Every structure is written in C-alpha cells, then in structure tokens.
Amino acid sequence: MKYISILALCLVSSTLLFAQKSTGTSTITKHRKVISQLLQQHPEHSVLRTTAGVSTDRVIAQCTRDSMGVISDSVSLNYGTNMTSAYDFNTMIYPYNYPYSTSPMFNFAGVFTRPQVLFDTCLHFTQSPFTLVYGLYEATVAGYDASKNMVTFKDVFVDSVINTNMSYVNSFNAANNIEAGYWFHLSGGVPDSVFKQFFTYNTAGLLTKDSIYEYHLGSWHLVAKALYTYNADSNLTQIDYFANDTDTSFTQPLQEKEQYINTYDASHRLLTVLTNMYNGSTLEGYVKDTFAYTGTHSFHTSWKEHQYDPINTYWAPMFYMHKTLNGAGYPDTVNIYGFDSLLNSWIPAMMDVVHYNSFNLPDTLHEYDYNFTSFPSTPSYNTVYYYETYLNTTSAQTVQASEQISIYPNPAKNTITISQHSGQRSMAEIALVNVNGQVVSAQRVRGQREAQLSVKDILPGIYWIFVSDDAGNILHRQAIMKQ
C-alpha cells in the first residue's frame, strides 16, 4: 500500500536489510508508528491553516507510477464543507488512513479524533499482490461533528477475506476530548466482534490513562491500558503500556509490555525517544530515536535510530533520515540510509526529491531507490499530488485584541511573548501566518499561560499571530511587524 507512506516501506526494508540482529517486521513497524504519532504532537500545519476567509489547497488525489510509467497506486478524495488536509513534513506523507492503534491510543496528538486529512470519502486503488491487476483496493468513509472531531469511520476492503473490514465510533465530552472509542470487525456488514476504549484526563485536560476492553463470551474484559506522564510544560515524557497477549482466559494480570521515555527542546519539539520492551522477565532497552531541527520549524530535519544489541551490549546504528530545505524552508530532498555493520558506515537506501506549489504543498515527489551501487538516473517512482483551492467559510469564535491575551513586543526582532491573563478557554496553539495565509510557524502551548515564539529566522515583514483553543476557536489574532 504505497500511498500510505512511500517512506514507511523504505524505513522497514532498510532496517531489515542492514539489521545487526533479527527483528520482527511487525514490531519495528509498530515502533515507527508510535514515533510518527509522537511527532504529530506539533504538526507544521493545523486547523489554523484554514482560517475563515483565507484561501488554501486541499489534496483531492494522488497517483504513483513506476519508472516505466505504469500506475502502481492512487487515491481519490472528497470533502465536506470547510474540511481540509495537511501534509506531514515529519514523515513526508499525507496520512490518509485512520491509524487506530491499541498500543497506545495517542489521542493527545489528534491523529485519531481530528486527523490531518479530513476527507469524507477516500478510494484507494492499487496493484493486487496476488494478481498484479490494478484496481480498487479499499473504500473509506468518515463522519465528523461540528468541531471537526471524527465520530465515525468505516474501512471496507475489496479482498475482505484477507483484510478485515472495520468500523469505528468515537464519543466526545464538552471539552472536545474523546471519552470513549468503539471499534468493530465487520462480517457481511454486521459487527461480529467488538472492543471499546475509555479515556481519563487531568484537570488541565491532558490524557492520563486509556483502558481497552474486549467483548468475549458475553462479558467485557480489560485487555490493555496505557498510562501517560507529563512535565511542567505539558510535554508527554513517559508512556507505560500494559497488556497480556497470551492470556486467553482474561483472568491474568496485565504486564507492562512497552515503555516510551521522551525528551524535548525548549520549543517543545521531540528530541529523543527511548523505547523499552518486555523481554519475558523485565523491560529492556529496545530502540533509541534522536531528532534534530532547523530554525523554528516544528518538523525534524534529521532522525537517527539505534537498536540495542543485548549480546554485544551496545546501541547499534539502524536508520538515518536527513532532509535539506529549499529557500522557503521546506524539505526538497530527503535521504534515507541504513547501516552496514561490515563496512561500519551508513549506506544509502532511498532519496526523495520534492517540488512544491504556491501554497508550499508538494505537487510532485520523485523517489530514487539505491541499487547497492548508485542511484538510478531516472526515478524509481513518481508521485503526483492533485489539489483544489477553496475558501474556508467557517465562522470561528473570535476574541480580538482584548485584555485576555497580550502579545509583545511589536515590532519584534527575535522573540515574541504571548501571555493569557484570563478567559474560560485556554490557549492550545499559536501560529504565525504570512500575508498569503501560509503558516510560517506553529507551536502547541496547551496548558500554558505564557509562551515564547521565536521569529529570529523569519524574513522581515507583516505577519498575523493566531491563538486558538483545542477546538480550533480563535481566541486572539493580531498583526505584528518582524524587523
């Protein structure tokens, strides 16, 4: 399923290719999914990108062809009124799939309750791995409430005997936090098994626990739970996931299976993730990820991954992603490497070259696959993105230039301070928008009363600062001069 992530396939294949010890594909894929969700705490684009009255683009189709020009994968999307899409500059994909996961939920990132691509319907076409015939592979339908929270989602596959058809239902509280999620396996359109998940929050609205139950022989049984820990800046510093995959009687206590320990920089961007896995007797170091950033961008420009080798007791290099930026500050080249332990060096695995439209969204992506000697002169795959421009007409609840929020200094040279003095709705995100309506910088500030936004590396000129709450309501907007 190439459209899900052109890079994701390479991430897995390069890891397996250059691995210095045997690792299950499902385990490393699951790990990368968790990392992706953690990175999405600070998306480069947000609901602020579709501020009322500002034109923007939303992706309506994507098509991938191989080096011979043969279509290998494509999607087609339809949207409801004022729905939009946002490109993920961390993993360099459009995340079309509903990435429901049970280990753990990661609701705080918004990837399940308000995804980055808010389509109503999505049709996915691809080549069947069994017949090699290109055709419809799956159809997905989503439903949302007035706050753009995803309340229903259905995923139906053509080969439903192999791929399970799924249906999801979410419910939310008054603060737009998910309270419960239900998911069903569909057999002939009828649910034949069911899970449910409940969520607990602290007084600041941060998720502290989620619990998963399975319906079995007429009763509900607790089968998994995740605990979440935060620092004083509301950054998620630790996740503890408990389950018991081998207990078919649903009577044994849950065992901690996975643990994620995270660190952040002063801009609340993810710096490191240490993943510990249960080895049968205790938690043991498994994978360590490190990230680096350029300027004030919320997406990383470098990602290195090491896997612990318990036999030789050292952290073995596994994977390396590096991005170079164009003049507008967006990735135009993405290089991925795997580590060769025999040569003791990083070996190229793939290179993506990206071109952008006037909204700084990718219109083409050329993928070059390394053939163990060099990169080919022509791309191994070419992906084209198609867009439609629309004007968001949502009437956002706005509090303009009030005593509730103050922004200073103005003009600004290096740093802007945003301070909230009062108000029932707490600020959750700050965005700096240029005169063309493009988000130059975005920062999550959930639970904070004061925050600093660096403008040191942006060009001089007039910008708008938008401060919004968790529901996307604009609490404050103000023009500011960058000297």
Order of alpha helices (4+ residues) and beta strands (2+ residues): alpha-alpha-beta-beta-beta-beta-beta-beta-beta-beta-beta-beta-beta-beta-beta-beta-beta-beta-beta-beta-beta-beta-beta-beta-beta-beta-beta-beta-beta
